[in-house]
């Protein structure tokens, strides 16, 4: 797993890459779902592109606390590699 951080003041943006070829985009800022309430939004990526066809989610998932983010990350890490 590799973590990449890109951020500005009052913004949280991270990308976590997993060995199965997937990655997670984790964001929190005024324009993200839940960001203005201090919560997080997570998207599933493959080859750097958001994907909407995994068992984890068919969209980004917003309004997540830390426990919710950890649950989504575990689900992404457990996905089988994409063909």
C-alpha positions as protocol buffer text, in pm:
chain_id: "A"
residue {
  index: 1
  type: UNK
  ca { x: 0 y: 0 z: 0 }
}
residue {
  index: 2
  type: UNK
  ca { x: 134 y: 341 z: -96 }
}
residue {
  index: 3
  type: UNK
  ca { x: 2 y: 674 z: 31 }
}
residue {
  index: 4
  type: UNK
  ca { x: 20 y: 994 z: -171 }
}
residue {
  index: 5
  type: UNK
  ca { x: -71 y: 1323 z: -4 }
}
residue {
  index: 6
  type: UNK
  ca { x: -160 y: 1642 z: -182 }
}
residue {
  index: 7
  type: UNK
  ca { x: -307 y: 1918 z: 24 }
}
residue {
  index: 8
  type: UNK
  ca { x: -365 y: 2282 z: 102 }
}
residue {
  index: 9
  type: UNK
  ca { x: -471 y: 2450 z: 421 }
}
residue {
  index: 10
  type: UNK
  ca { x: -817 y: 2326 z: 530 }
}
residue {
  index: 11
  type: UNK
  ca { x: -808 y: 2054 z: 264 }
}
residue {
  index: 12
  type: UNK
  ca { x: -742 y: 1684 z: 306 }
}
residue {
  index: 13
  type: UNK
  ca { x: -663 y: 1490 z: -10 }
}
residue {
  index: 14
  type: UNK
  ca { x: -500 y: 1146 z: -6 }
}
residue {
  index: 15
  type: UNK
  ca { x: -468 y: 860 z: -244 }
}
residue {
  index: 16
  type: UNK
  ca { x: -394 y: 514 z: -107 }
}
residue {
  index: 17
  type: UNK
  ca { x: -281 y: 249 z: -356 }
}
residue {
  index: 18
  type: UNK
  ca { x: -333 y: -122 z: -294 }
}
residue {
  index: 19
  type: UNK
  ca { x: -152 y: -429 z: -428 }
}
residue {
  index: 20
  type: UNK
  ca { x: -465 y: -543 z: -617 }
}
residue {
  index: 21
  type: UNK
  ca { x: -432 y: -247 z: -857 }
}
residue {
  index: 22
  type: UNK
  ca { x: -704 y: -38 z: -697 }
}
residue {
  index: 23
  type: UNK
  ca { x: -664 y: 284 z: -505 }
}
residue {
  index: 24
  type: UNK
  ca { x: -878 y: 496 z: -279 }
}
residue {
  index: 25
  type: UNK
  ca { x: -923 y: 870 z: -310 }
}
residue {
  index: 26
  type: UNK
  ca { x: -999 y: 1023 z: 31 }
}
residue {
  index: 27
  type: UNK
  ca { x: -1097 y: 1389 z: 41 }
}
residue {
  index: 28
  type: UNK
  ca { x: -1241 y: 1639 z: 284 }
}
residue {
  index: 29
  type: UNK
  ca { x: -1293 y: 2004 z: 195 }
}
residue {
  index: 30
  type: UNK
  ca { x: -1580 y: 2249 z: 153 }
}
residue {
  index: 31
  type: UNK
  ca { x: -1670 y: 2103 z: -189 }
}
residue {
  index: 32
  type: UNK
  ca { x: -1673 y: 1734 z: -88 }
}
residue {
  index: 33
  type: UNK
  ca { x: -1969 y: 1538 z: 43 }
}
residue {
  index: 34
  type: UNK
  ca { x: -1954 y: 1600 z: 418 }
}
residue {
  index: 35
  type: UNK
  ca { x: -1637 y: 1807 z: 408 }
}
residue {
  index: 36
  type: UNK
  ca { x: -1792 y: 2121 z: 554 }
}
residue {
  index: 37
  type: UNK
  ca { x: -1895 y: 1905 z: 853 }
}
residue {
  index: 38
  type: UNK
  ca { x: -1545 y: 1761 z: 897 }
}
residue {
  index: 39
  type: UNK
  ca { x: -1635 y: 1431 z: 731 }
}
residue {
  index: 40
  type: UNK
  ca { x: -1479 y: 1246 z: 436 }
}
residue {
  index: 41
  type: UNK
  ca { x: -1564 y: 1136 z: 83 }
}
residue {
  index: 42
  type: UNK
  ca { x: -1405 y: 822 z: -68 }
}
residue {
  index: 43
  type: UNK
  ca { x: -1383 y: 712 z: -431 }
}
residue {
  index: 44
  type: UNK
  ca { x: -1253 y: 388 z: -583 }
}
residue {
  index: 45
  type: UNK
  ca { x: -982 y: 428 z: -848 }
}
residue {
  index: 46
  type: UNK
  ca { x: -817 y: 194 z: -1094 }
}
residue {
  index: 47
  type: UNK
  ca { x: -525 y: 315 z: -1307 }
}
residue {
  index: 48
  type: UNK
  ca { x: -581 y: 660 z: -1161 }
}
residue {
  index: 49
  type: UNK
  ca { x: -940 y: 684 z: -1286 }
}
residue {
  index: 50
  type: UNK
  ca { x: -1255 y: 677 z: -1073 }
}
residue {
  index: 51
  type: UNK
  ca { x: -1445 y: 353 z: -1133 }
}
residue {
  index: 52
  type: UNK
  ca { x: -1814 y: 303 z: -1066 }
}
residue {
  index: 53
  type: UNK
  ca { x: -1855 y: -71 z: -1122 }
}
residue {
  index: 54
  type: UNK
  ca { x: -1716 y: -238 z: -811 }
}
residue {
  index: 55
  type: UNK
  ca { x: -1901 y: -424 z: -535 }
}
residue {
  index: 56
  type: UNK
  ca { x: -1774 y: -155 z: -296 }
}
residue {
  index: 57
  type: UNK
  ca { x: -1976 y: 129 z: -451 }
}
residue {
  index: 58
  type: UNK
  ca { x: -2123 y: 254 z: -776 }
}
residue {
  index: 59
  type: UNK
  ca { x: -2039 y: 615 z: -690 }
}
residue {
  index: 60
  type: UNK
  ca { x: -1824 y: 807 z: -445 }
}
residue {
  index: 61
  type: UNK
  ca { x: -1925 y: 764 z: -81 }
}
residue {
  index: 62
  type: UNK
  ca { x: -1958 y: 1076 z: 129 }
}
residue {
  index: 63
  type: UNK
  ca { x: -2041 y: 1178 z: 485 }
}
residue {
  index: 64
  type: UNK
  ca { x: -1797 y: 923 z: 631 }
}
residue {
  index: 65
  type: UNK
  ca { x: -1627 y: 940 z: 970 }
}
residue {
  index: 66
  type: UNK
  ca { x: -1291 y: 770 z: 1034 }
}
residue {
  index: 67
  type: UNK
  ca { x: -1454 y: 430 z: 1098 }
}
residue {
  index: 68
  type: UNK
  ca { x: -1651 y: 458 z: 773 }
}
residue {
  index: 69
  type: UNK
  ca { x: -1336 y: 544 z: 577 }
}
residue {
  index: 70
  type: UNK
  ca { x: -1152 y: 247 z: 731 }
}
residue {
  index: 71
  type: UNK
  ca { x: -1436 y: 13 z: 634 }
}
residue {
  index: 72
  type: UNK
  ca { x: -1434 y: 130 z: 272 }
}
residue {
  index: 73
  type: UNK
  ca { x: -1053 y: 102 z: 256 }
}
residue {
  index: 74
  type: UNK
  ca { x: -1069 y: -258 z: 380 }
}
residue {
  index: 75
  type: UNK
  ca { x: -1334 y: -338 z: 118 }
}
residue {
  index: 76
  type: UNK
  ca { x: -1122 y: -188 z: -161 }
}
residue {
  index: 77
  type: UNK
  ca { x: -811 y: -372 z: -45 }
}
residue {
  index: 78
  type: UNK
  ca { x: -1001 y: -702 z: -56 }
}
residue {
  index: 79
  type: UNK
  ca { x: -1128 y: -658 z: -414 }
}
residue {
  index: 80
  type: UNK
  ca { x: -992 y: -913 z: -660 }
}
residue {
  index: 81
  type: UNK
  ca { x: -752 y: -772 z: -921 }
}
residue {
  index: 82
  type: UNK
  ca { x: -918 y: -628 z: -1230 }
}
residue {
  index: 83
  type: UNK
  ca { x: -862 y: -805 z: -1562 }
}
